[in-house]
Amino acid sequence: MLKGKHIVLGISGGIAAYKSVMLLRLLVKRGAEVQVVITPNGKEFITPVTLSALSGKPVVSEFFTANTGEWHSHVDLGLWADLMIIAPATASTIGKMANGIADNMLITTYLSAKEQVMVAPAMDLDMWRHPSTQRNIATLRKDGVIIVEPEAGELASGLVGKGRMEEPENIVKAAEEYFSRMATLKGKKVLVTAGPTFENIDPVRFIGNYSSGKMGFAIADEFASRGAEVTLVAGPVSIKETHPGVRRIDVRSAKEMCEAAVSNFGDADYVVLAAAVADYAPESVADSKIKREGTDGMTLRLVKNPDIAATLGCMKDHQKLIGFALETDHELENAHHKLEKKHLDWIVLNSLNDPEAGFMKDTNKITIVSASGEEMEYPAKSKREVAKDIVDVVAV
Ligand code: C5P
């Protein structure tokens, strides 16, 4: 899995730097080409001579070599790397990464890295659990960085707790897992719809629903983390972060969502319709705010919105279509019926009757029904785990 891969190994200044020698050795043994980038503090813990001897390449630490003026391009390194592993990542390096403080070669290379970055933090237990570190770690996760969590155990300070850098074997395992996951859907194109739609009544009012978009976003992220190129058509949601491999198109109404989905359907391999699309929209939108005075009530005439799933179902060629069904009664029967009517390949059923499924929740409980009639029932899980289950079934 690692043979021929270009890996930048970033080493920052922590006592765990001695373990990076073993990590480097394991990566090289598995056939990876490794370029070490070390921070000035890192060199206090481990000598560049050891690292260059093991990697077969001069270690990069400064922006240029003082006596020759040779320039070391962090941009080139960032482009070269298939993966950048920062191990150990100290609290300082993590903080600089989270905030873009590019005052050394390691951070500039991180900011230039085009592909995945993985960090293995190492620090004292109090530093690890400090709100500042945890905030920075959360930022890195949002930025798409894989965190190889530190272990609990005896620390260099003599204290016992979480903060010890993960063992080199397990960091290598995480790198291998990353490449094997990436390989599975590389070159595939995915279209996902997510969130609610808002149908305007007048400039200040609309018809909407409680969909948070969490399920659809988790599915988009899961496909992207397996190497697929994902287009996510999102209704109005508050979610801000998406995996870097996701191209997001924000829409508001069902009509806009339908247009975006249709125009991105052609070359998609997998299409997941997780949006809670409004079935009806006001026939006309008032130009100014509708007044209350002088009326006893009002009647709003609604017209049917396009059924995006059914529209795409009729256009279907090579695409695999996956729909969702949210039912309150006769759940399986209705799901089977919808699957057939909309020409879907799979339908994911979640029931509003289940306390762990549905709108605004972080968990979901699903049954996947296939066009051949197979029913796969799962226990309640986080939406992230549910997304994994769905992708495992549909993208084999
Ligand atoms: O018919 P129902 O709304 O229950 O079907 C649910 C499935 O159809 C979901 O996958 C949903 O995203 C999709 N759908 C759609 N366009 C609509 C209504 C539903 O794509 N107008």
Boltz pocket constraint, residues with backbone or C-beta under 6 A from the ligand:
constraints:
  - pocket:
      binder: B
      contacts: [[A, 193], [A, 254], [A, 273], [A, 274], [A, 275], [A, 276], [A, 277], [A, 278], [A, 279], [A, 305], [A, 306], [A, 307], [A, 308], [A, 309], [A, 310], [A, 322], [A, 323], [A, 324], [A, 325], [A, 326], [A, 338]]
      max_distance: 6.0
